[in-house]
Amino acid sequence: MTLTLFIILLLGLTIGSFLNVVIDRLPRGEQIWSGRSHCDSCKHQLGLFDLIPILSFLILNKKCRYCRAKISWQNPLVESINALLYLGVYAFLIHRYQYLNINSLIYLFVIISGLIVIFFVDLKDGIIPDSIIVGLTGSTLVYIFLTDRNILRDHFLWGLIMSGIFLSLVLGTRGKGMGLGDVKYAFLMGFILGFPESLVAFYLAFLTGAAFSIILILRRKKTMKSKIPFGPFLVMATLTSLFFGSNLWLVFKELIGL
């Protein structure tokens, strides 16, 4: 058990390091797989000891070895979040199935890492990459075919329903409230979660998004006309519903008296 947890931790950190490359290069239109990692400031290629997840950041005192420019906190943050969520998935699956379901483990690892990319790219650059949406949709389709094809129609239907709801919001606000990237993500969210988890995620995303916006406005960090990326709230709501959606649905039903 201890060795398994250690391997998953290392895997999460290593893939998290790669996710930082994706997060930085994808919005710029750079090739993900071509070229070694380099410092964004001096463009010097990074060596092996510059790329050890978390440790390099700490050993180098948060600065580039070559030009001494500050290294973004994004790097260890993404690595840590990815690793911790991988460990959480492992614990969740062991608790649910009483054994390690490899198909579910791999699928959830892919979903988690993809959603982390969406979270940080939208937070930094205000876009939700189509390539990640397509990749996660395809991964979900394959997973459904391998595990339970009977749910395919319902999950696809809920993808259409969620994207339709978001499209109506975009048209109703003339694109001021959210963009088409959110509409595409809404399909992915519905396709991954199905019913009732999609509705739980929808509620959580708008609840947390509204609460965060109000706090920023009250603290005068934003104004009523400011645009706040909605993708991060959708990602957090999707992850929450993915693991706890059915339980939260029961809570919501009790609250509204159903």
N, C-alpha and C positions, 0 to 999 in steps of 0.2 A: 504493500500500500504506500509506504513512504517513498520508495523508488518511483512508483507510478506518478505520485504527486510531484516529485522533483522533475521528472521528465516532462510532464505537462507544463510545469512552471517555466522550464527552459524553452520549451516550444512556444509558449505564449510570449515570452520576452523576445525571442528571435523573430517570430512573425511580427510582433509589435514594432521591432526595429525596421522591418521591411515596410510596414504600413506607413511609417514616417516618410519613406521615400515616395510612396504612392501619393500621400497627402500633399507633399511639396511639389511633385512633378506634374501630377494630373491636371491641375488648373492651368499650368503654364503650357500645356500641350507637349511636354517633353516625353520622350520614350522612357517607359518604366524600366525595361529590362536592359537597355543599352547604357554603357558607361558606368564607371565605378562611382560610388558616393563621394561627394566633395563638399568642402566648406562653401556655404552660400556667400560668404564675404570675400575670401581670397581665391576661391575656386580650386584650392589645392586638393588633390586626391587624398582621401583619408585611408590610413593604414588599418591593419587588423586591430591593433590596440586602441584605435580611435572609435571602433564600432562595437565594442562590448556593451550590450544593453545595460543601462543605468550606471554600471561601474565606471565606464569611460567618462560619463558626464561628471561623476563625483571626483574621480582621480584627477581629471583635467581642470577641476575647480570651475566647471561650467563655462570654459573658454576653449576656443580652437587652439590646438597645439602649435599651429603655424603662424597665425596672425593675431591671436589672443582676442578675437572678437567673441562676444558672448554667444553661447549656445542656447537655443530656445528651450524653455521648460517643456515645450510640446514633446520633445524626444523622450525623456524618461516618463512623462505622464502617459503617453500613448502606450509605451511598452508595459508600464505597470497595470494600466486598465485592462489591456488585452490579456495579460497573464492572469490577473485576478479573476476576470470573467471566465477564462478557460477553466480555472480551478473550480469556480462556482458551477459551471456546466457539468463538470465531472461529478461533483457532489450531488447535484440535482438529479442526474441520470441514475446514479447508484441508489439514491433514495427512492426514485420512482419505480425502477425496474428490478432493484435488488441485484443487478448485474450490469456489466458495462455493455451498453448497446452501441456498437461501433458505428453503424450507419447514422444514428442520431448524434453521436459525439462529433463526427466529422462535419455533418451538416450544420450543427449549431456553431462549431468553430468558424466555419465559413461565413455564416450569417453574422456572427458577432464582429468578426474582423471587417467585413464589408460595411456594417452599420457604423463602426468606429470611423472608417474613412469618410463616410457621408457626414457624420457629426462634425468632424474637424474641418473638412473642406467647406461645408456650408457656413460654419462659424467664422472661418478666416476669409473666404472668398465670395460667400453669398451665392454659391451654386451647388446643385445636387447633381453629381456626374451621371450622365446617361449610361456610361459603360458599367458602373457599379450596379445601377438598377437592373440592367439587362443580365449581368452576371448572377446577381442574387435571385432574380426571377427564374433563370434557367436552373440554378442550383435547387431551388424549391421545387420546380417541376420534376427534376430527376428524383429528388427525395420522395416526393409523393408517389411517383411511379414505382419506386422500390419498396415503399412501406404500405401505402393504402390508397389505391387508385380510386376508391369509392368517394373520397373526399374532394377529388379534383374539381368536379363541377361546382360544388358549393364554394370552395376557396376561390375559384376563378370568378364566380358570381360576386362574391364579396369584394374582390379586387375591383371589379367594375363599379359596384355600388359606392365604394369609398372614393374612387377617382371621380365618379360623377358628382358626389357631394362636394368635393374640393373644387372641381371645375365650376360648379355653380357659384361657389364662394369667390373664385377668381373673377368670373364674369360679373358677379354682383358688385364687387368692389373695384372693377376695372383694373385689376392687377395690383392694386395698392396694398391689399392685405397679405397676399402671397402670390407666388408665381407658378408657372407650369411645371417647374421642377417638383413642387410640392404635390401637384396633381399626379405626376408619374410615381412619386414615392407612395402616394396614397394607394395606388393600385398594388404596389409591392407589399405594403402593409396589410391590405385586405387579403392578398393571395397567401401570404405567410401565415396569418393568424386565423382567418375564417371567422365564423360566428360562434360565440358572442365576443371573443377577444378583440375583434376589430373595433367594436363599439366602445369597449373599455379603453383601448388605445386612443381612439378619437377623443373621448372625454378627457383622459389624462393629459393629452397633448395640449388641448385648448385651456384646460384648467391651469396647468403649470406655466404655459406660455403667457396667459393673461396675468397670473400672479407675479411672474418675473417682470413683465412689462410695467405693471403698476408700481412695483418696488423701484425700478429704474427711474420712472417718471417722478415719483415722490422724492427720490434722492437727487433729482435734477441731472441725472446722467443722460436721459433721453427726453424727448418731447413727444407730444401726441402724434406728431407727423413723422417721427423717426421710424425707420424700418428695421425690425429685428429679425434675424434669420429664424425661420420656424422649423427648419430641418432638425436641429439638435433636440427640440422638444418632441418631435415625431419619433426620433430614434430612441430617446429615453422611454417614451410611452410604449413603443413597440417591444423593447427589451423587457420592460416590466410586465406587459401583457403576455409575452411569450412564455414566461415562467409562472406568473401569478394571476393571469387574466381570468381563469375560470373561478378562482376564489374571490377575486374582486367583483366579478359579475354577480355572485351570490350576495355580496355586501350591498352592491348598488340596487339589486332587486328588493332587498329588505328596506333600504332607505326610501325607495319610491313606492313601496307597498304592493309590489307585484307578487 
